[in-house]
Amino acid sequence: IIEISQPYHYVGLKGRTLKPISLYQDKTSELIVAQLPKNYEIEILLADTQKYGQELRYDFLVKTKFGLVGWIRLTGEDIFGTVLKGLYFAGD
């Protein structure tokens, strides 16, 4: 058996934001498509990790309550439940 690395991890976590976050058009773009306020209902669909220089960044595909889909980028302490209750990421 050979493990094949998948491009994304499914998350499927629903909840309300614990702080304001920016929603980006894609993982590499700087174009912000929405600013989501604190206590806003979202669903985390997928997760991806990328290394940018010395920093490890966690990108999550998010769906808003009105159907807008975009990416949020988390670094540092944000991966330990500070953006959405129950959202913790420690790798594969």
N, C-alpha and C positions, 0 to 999 in steps of 0.2 A: 504494500500500500504506500502510495506516494501522496503526501499532502500537497494540494495545489492552492497557493495563496489566492484569495478572492480579492477583487478590487475594492470592495466596500464591505462593511459589517452592518447588518440590519439592526436597528435599535428599537423602533416602535414604541417609544416612550411619549406619553401625553402628559401635559401639565401646564402650569403657569410660570412665566418668567419671574425670577427673584430679583432681577435688576434689568435696566434697559440694555438692549443689544441691537447691533446693526445686522441687517440681512443683506448679503451680497449677491450679485448676479450669478457669479460662479466662483469656484475655489481660488482662482488666480486673479480675478478682476478686483479693481479698487472701487468699482461702481456700486454704491449702496442703493438698493431698490426700496428699502423701508427701514425705519427706525421703530423697533418694537419696544413699547414701554414696559415698565415693571407691572407684574400681575396680568400679563397678556397670555391668552391661551394659544399654545403651539403643540405640534407633534414633531418629534425628532424621528426622521425616517431612516437615514443612513449615516454611518461614520467613516471617516478616512483620516489617516495620519500621514503627515509629510514632514520631512526635515528641511528646514530653510536655514542654511548656514549652520550655526550651532544650536538653533532653536527648533524644538519639536512642536509642531502645530497640529491641532485637532480640528478638522473641518466636519461639520454636521449639516446634512441636508434637512431643512426644516419646512414644514407646511403650517401656514397660519390658519386661523379659524375661518377666514374668508377665502381660502384656497390659494393664496400666493405661496410659491415655492422658491426657496433660495438657500444660500449657505451662510452659516455662522462660523466664526473662527474663534477657537478658544486656545488660550495658552496659560501657563502658570497655574495659579490656584483655581481658575475657572473650571478645570476638569474635575474638581472635587465637590460638585454639587452647589456651586455658588450661582449658577445661571438658571438651572432648573432642578427642583428637588428630585433626587434619585438618579441624576445624571453624573455618573462617575466613570472615568475611563482610565484603565491601567494597561492598555494594550490587548493583544490577542490572547 
